[in-house]
Amino acid sequence: MALTTDFAGIEPASRTAEPKQDYSRYRIVPARHPERLAGTIFAAVVIIAVLYSTFTNPRWGWGVFAEWFFAEPVLVGLGRTLLLTALAAISGSILGTALALARVSKSPLLSGLSWGYIWLLRSIPVIVLLLILNNLGYLYETIEIGIPFTDTVFIDYPTVQLLTPFAAAFLGLTLNQSAFFAEIVRGGILSVDHGQLEAAAALGLPRRRQAFRIVLPQAMRSILPTGFNELIGLAKSTSMVYVLALPELFYTVQVIYRRNLEVIPLLMVATVWYLIIMTVLSVAQHYIERYFSRGAVRNPTPLPFQAFFERFRRPLPVLDSAADKVRNLGFHDATALRAGGAVRIHGISKSFGSLKVLDDVELNLPAGSVTAILGPSGSGKSTLLRSINHLERVDEGFISVDGDFVGYSRKGDTLYELKEKEILKRRADIGMVFQSFNLFPHLTVLENLIEAPIEVRGVDREEAVQLAQELLARVGLSDKINAYPRQLSGGQQQRVAIARALALRPKVLLFDEPTSALDPELVGEVLDVIKELARTGTTLVIVTHEIGFAREVADTVVFMENGRILEAGPPARIFTQAEHPRTREFLAKVL
């Protein structure tokens, strides 16, 4: 109060602006870093000393090194090393990926078998494993393939002839590599946000497509650094196969220096070749990591030859004049894109452990209706929404869309639970827009939109691209068709998510708090799109905290608390004459 009084009498005229100063005469002196300079000098001294000692000491035998570096025996051993590395890396990576997928499988027996394999193979030293495989003929004289527990044999071959030193080396390195690589891949899979799996499942993508198109490409950013580290270790581990008398690079060098006694120069031959191998692998790692970082950075650096390969990319089809008109129409004329479905919720309940999140929920939503679900946090709104498209399986009760039970097939009075494959197909009729967008960050906007129509609906690519172009035009994002999600604002990402859900032409569209992750200034652009969708006849179910939006758009407003529907009715009644005291108390706080 004193401050206000002290300054209240100051005349506006007395607040004169400071004269503009000329700063061009100032000289900027960079900050000095004596510790950094000292470290640089120390590193330079060490490098010079090592190089001088290495190249001036005659005992290194550089003449002998030059004589043997490109010698035929060394190059043959090098070729065998490279072949072993390549074969073991490819087979070990494939087997390791399969083991990782088995580890995260819902089958306890398959997951346990994978865990046991990984535990055993990671426990055995490579050199011991190689020796065991090399002596496998002692345990099993022949390898037989036939019908178990019968005398029928199709193949009978001596183990010693089948398991040559090269085969034993290849098999040993593969088994060892796969065990370690499996955990690397599993770690990468677990690093992918769970929302990506939910988004893929909500689109109805098959499990195999979810794994290899959505999850693994994103997991590669976590897999590659450690995976290439294992690959480099594998290339060096090939030196251990000397115990099998297999003439790879290191064994060949050993044989030579035992004959001419030039130990150091021959070891340097092997060392330099290993350095070359590791350098090539490191360069490859750099560019492969850049490739899989697509969508992770706003301004990615172009890959080598990227411009050349872009010439062969199929151009996008040009929108015809009729489709071009939709740019300014929004969804006013888009009723042909979808037909609303009636949703019936029959007494569903759901618990997470001892916490009951849905308690005997009963609700009927007519085809083409717009329903807004309100309630405090933790009231079960999102769980109810996720139950409608079977992302959450209810403990009791049923949900149907146009008479078809979600997650079940009906024969008479009997309901048969559907397999995951069939559930995914039916889920395509129930689109979902998530609170955190859940766009696939490694795919462009166009790829996000066409993925499900092609894989789930069986639409050909050209038709899917044309539909994607039209939907992007309707949400005002035609110019972002080749952008990655990270290059978009939050409001743009949510509009793309709406277009992606609509690309499947669903009967029902679910919105899980579509504006809660947006800045206030971006909320309006998303709500405008939903308002236009509300007039198209699509059945919309919206969980929201935007009370004014719910009042304007919804046909029915539902208020939930503690997993129960306390009140449901038209907005005019709910917002002005609510019957339940808890509804009135909640609205009094938010209106």
NUVOPA-38074 format. One record per residue (C-alpha): x, y, z. Coordinates in steps of 0.05 Angstrom, whole numbers, plus 5000, padded with zeros to 4 digits. Example, Ala and Ser with C-alpha at 12.3 -4.5 7.8 and 13.67 -1.06 7.14 Angstrom:
2
524649105156 527349795143 
This chain:
591
500050005000 505850475017 508950344949 502550514913 501951164953 509251364941 508851284865 501651524855 503652254850 508852174795 506852564734 506852184668 510952744637 516552624687 517551904661 522252084605 525151534561 532551414565 536451664504 538251114454 545450914461 550350694407 553450024426 557449934361 563750204394 564049644446 569149094436 567248394459 572647994495 571347234493 571346874560 577946524576 578245794595 585345644621 583344934643 580844774573 587345034543 591544634592 587644004575 588644124500 596144214509 596543574551 592643174499 597143444442 603443254481 600942544494 598942444420 605642704395 609642284445 605841644427 606641754352 614041924358 615341314401 611440864355 614541074289 621741194311 622740544351 625640034302 623339454346 616239564322 618639254257 614539674208 618339354150 615838664170 608938964181 608739234110 611238564083 605538164115 599738654116 597238464047 600137754046 595537224018 594936804083 593137424122 587837644071 584836934071 584436944147 581437644144 576137404095 574336824141 573837314199 569137774160 564937184137 564136914208 562437614233 557237734180 553837054186 553837054262 551337774264 545537644216 543336984246 544537224318 540437854306 534637464276 534636944331 535637484384 529737884358 525437254359 527637114431 526137834452 519137794423 518237124459 520537444524 515037974520 509937454497 503637334538 505036594537 508336414604 511535784576 514336134514 516836714555 519936234606 523435834552 526436464522 528736694591 531936024604 535636034538 538236734550 540336574622 544135944600 547736234539 549736874575 552736464631 557336034588 563936364565 564636384489 570935964489 567635424531 561535414486 565935344424 569634754455 563134414476 560334474405 566934224375 566533604419 559033494409 560632864370 562832534435 555732634464 551832484400 555332064348 549932204296 544632734285 538032414268 531632744243 525332324245 518932194283 520132214359 519031584399 518831154336 523930794293 522431244233 528731644214 529132114154 536232374162 542032034197 548732384192 555332334232 556032934279 563533014267 562533084192 556733564199 559633994254 566134224222 570634734257 567535294216 560435044230 562034994304 564935694304 558935974267 553935614312 557535814376 558136544358 550836564335 548136254400 552336714443 550637334402 543137184402 542737134478 545837824488 542238134428 535537884454 536138314517 538338914476 532138844432 527638734493 530439364525 529039744460 521839474458 520639674530 523340374516 517640504465 511940894497 506040434512 501540944479 504440734412 502040024422 495240274443 494640724382 496640144336 491639684370 486240224367 487240264292 486339504287 493339374260 495238624264 500138424319 505738264269 504838954237 504839284305 511438954321 515239054256 512239714231 510840094294 514739844354 521439574327 523040174282 522140624343 526040144387 531840164339 534140834367 535440484433 537739824402 542940094353 548340384400 548639774444 547339304386 553139564346 557439524408 555638784411 557138724336 564039024346 565138544404 563037974359 568138164306 573538144359 570737504389 572137134324 579337124349 577136604401 575736084348 583235954346 581735414398 578335034341 584635104297 580435504248 585135954208 581636624216 585737274222 588537194291 590136454284 593636584218 597937134249 599736664306 602036124258 606336624220 609836944280 611236254310 615136104246 619036764237 619036994311 616737694290 611437734344 610138484350 609838654275 605038074262 600638274321 600438974293 598038694227 592138384262 591039004304 590739474244 585939014207 581438994268 581839754272 579539804199 573739324212 571539714273 572140384236 567740134179 562539874229 562740534267 561440934203 555740464185 552840544255 552941304248 548941304183 544140754205 542641134269 541341764229 536541364185 532541114245 532541804277 527442034226 522042424262 526142484325 529143154307 525743764276 531143894224 534443234206 540843224166 539842914097 542942234088 548142104034 544941973966 538042163995 536842663940 538542133888 533641623916 528242163922 527942183846 525041483845 519741623897 512641583871 509542273868 503042403906 496742393864 493943083849 487243243881 481843363830 477944013829 472043713867 476443453923 480344103923 474044473945 473944124012 479744554036 475045094061 468944664075 471444274135 466643694147 460144034128 459243594066 462842974091 457042544113 458642034060 465141874094 461941514153 455441244183 454241304258 453240684301 448840584362 452840414425 449640004481 453339924547 450239364588 452139384662 459739374655 464439344714 472039384716 477139324772 484639434776 486538984834 482239204893 480439874860 473739864825 474040384769 467440214735 461439984775 455239724738 455340254683 449140264639 448640734579 445240764511 448041224457 443741294394 446941274325 449641954305 449242234375 454542664409 455842484482 460242884530 462742524592 464542974651 467042834720 472942934767 479642604755 479541864772 472141784762 472941244708 471541674646 477641454606 476840734627 469640734602 472041024536 477540504529 472539954545 468140144487 473639954437 476139374480 482939684497 480739514568 477138854578 471338914627 470338424684 462738424678 457538654627 457838764553 458439314501 455339294432 455839734370 449939664322 448139014357 455138694350 458338544416 465238844424 470138274435 465037714426 461337344372 454037154386 450636494369 443736474399 444336624472 451636434475 457436934469 464236674446 470337084463 473937294399 481337194387 485837804384 486037784308 478437854303 478138374357 483038804319 478738754256 472438974292 476139524329 477239884263 469840094267 471240474332 476241024321 479841344379 483442014388 488242004448 489742554498 497242534480 496042454404 499941804399 501941934327 507541474303 513641934306 517841544255 512441604202 510542224162 503542514167 501642154103 504441484127 500641564193 494141644155 494841094103 497740544147 491140284176 486740354113 491739944073 493239414126 486439354159 481339544106 485339274047 484939944009 489940023953 495340533965 493041043913 486041063942 488741114013 493241693993 487442063960 483141974022 488942214066 489742834023 482342984028 482242904104 488343334113 485143864069 478843844113 482943944177 487044494143 493744124141 494843974067 501644304069 504043834125 503043184088 510443004086 512143294154 513842864215 509542944279 515243274316 515243834264 508044004281 504944404338 500644054389 494144294356 496544054288 498443374316 491543284347 488243474281 492542964245 490442454298 483142604283 484442524208 488041864222 482041594261 477241824206 481341484152 478340814173 471241094165 469140864235 462040824260 463941104328 469341614345 472041654416 475742274442 479742194507 480642914532 483043144464 485043844487 488043724556 495243664528 494744304488 496545024502 490245464512 491245814446 491345144408 485044874440 480345254394 483044964329 481844254353 474944404382 472944714316 474444064279 470443664330 464544144325 464344034250 464743284260 458843324307 454443544249 456242954203 452242394236 458242024265 457141774335 461942164380 463642014452 467942554483 471342564551 472643294564 473543844616 471444384566 464544534596 462745074545 464444614488 460244044518 454344514526 454844744454 456144074418 453443494459 446543184453 447542824519 451943004579 454042444627 456842594696 461042044729 464241954797 467441354830 466140924770 458641054768 454241474724 450841944773 446842334721 445642354646 441242804604 440943374554 445843954566 440244454579 437944054639 444643814666 447844504666 441844894693 437544394732 441943814752 438343324798 444143004834 447443444888 454443204869 453243424797 451044114820 457144164866 461943974810 458844454759 458845014810 466344964814 467844924739 462545384709 
